[in-house]
Amino acid sequence: QSPFPKENHLRLMVTDVTTKFTQRNVQEFEKIAKHIVEIVNSVPGNSAVFFPSFNVLESVFPFLFNRVSREIIKQKPRMSSTERATQLERFRNAASGFGAVMLGVSSGSYAEGLDYPGNELLCSVIVGVPLQEMTLFNSCLIDYFEQKYASGWHYGYIYPAITKAIQASGRVIRDEKDRGISVFMDARFDWQNFSKCFPKDFSMIKTNNPKEFIEKFWQE
C-alpha cells in the first residue's frame, strides 16, 4: 500500500472521452481539450498533461491555444538534453508565480524518472491509455506471455500501459507532505480489463465534471 496519506491525493477518472484509434476525430479532440482547459485553469499552480503520443498531443493542442490561462510549455520529439533542461527550468520557475502547463507524452522523460517536489507539480492529467504501437516485437511479446501464462494481452500490452499511466500520475506526490491531483481521462480506464490492473488501494472518483472536485479539493 501507498505510504502517503490518501487525503493528499485526489484521483479522478473522466470517462466521456477516449483516444481510441477508431474514435479519433476533431470533435473528440475538442472535447478532450475542453476538459483539460477546465482542469488546468482550476489548479492554483503547475499542471502537466501527458498524451499517449505526440500525434494526439498535436491534434489536441490547437483547441488549447489561447484558452489556457497560463503559459504552455510543450515537449517535442527528439529534443536535446539542453532543450529539455531549459523547458524544465521554465516549468519549475513558474511554480513560484502564476503557474504553467506542461504538455508531454506518457512514455517520455517528463512523465518518468523526474521528481517535481513541493509545489512544482500540483496536477497531472493522463489523456488516453498509453498503449504501445503494435510492432512485430510487441506482437511476439504478447504471443510469448500467452504461451507461458495464458495472459498475453495483459502482460505484454495492457499492464505496461497502465504502469506508464500510474508513473505519470505519480509525479504529483513524491513525499508524505505533497498534495495534488491526478486525472485519468479515457473511457477505457473504466473497462474491466484495464481497471483491474491498477493497485487495489488505487481509489478513483468517476466524474465527467472534474472541475467541481478539483475546486473543492483546493478549497479544503
Beta strands, then each sheet from edge to edge (+ up, - down):
strand 1: 9-14
strand 2: 47-51
strand 3: 71-74
strand 4: 100-105
strand 5: 123-127
strand 6: 180-185
strand 7: 205-206
sheet 1: 3+ 4+ 2+ 5+ 6+ 1+ 7+
end
